[in-house]
Amino acid sequence: MRGTVTAVSSNGEHSFTKPNRPSITLLAGLGVEGDVHAGVTVKHRSRVAQDPTQPNLRQVHLIHEELFTEVGEEGFEVAPGELGENVTTRGLDLLGLPVGTLLRLGDTAVLEVTGLRNPCLQIDAFQDGLLKRVVGRDEEGRTVRRAGIMTIVREGGVVRPGDTITAELPTGPHRPLDRV
């Protein structure tokens, strides 16, 4: 399973969107160098308020660019980095990956998939009504989250637009993604 990095983004300040960069550097066990969400313990404000000692399972956020096309057909304009992701991808079914999948980006970086992004009301502040397009319910009434996946950095490295992403599924029974 392969895909491509179409954009990389980071921000050293708490802000909903993240500016695109020519490259980002992933630091093992921490996240994106210089990004506000990098660290061993959780950095997302809502998680810090609950328990600041929690491990940071949300070091690097990835979104599939295909989502932008889908919501674009419904009248929303979303570009890479605008939903706060660090890595925008194309051609890889991120939401279908199990927990523990390793993602190899570029020459050396390796991310481990920890779960789904749990989108918040800030998405509607960005564009009214967008939250309902990225979170919904399936036929059985279960919540479906489509705003990307969260990962931790296993091996660091530089990541650039155009880099290949290769997914390596974990051995044993696969655990489906849930919110982290």
Helices and strands as residue ranges (DSSP letters): E 2-9, E 20-21, E 24-27, E 31-32, H 45-50, E 60-64, H 66-72, E 87-90, G 94-96, E 102-105, E 109-116, H 122-126, H 131-134, E 135-137, E 143-145, E 149-155, E 157-159, E 164-168
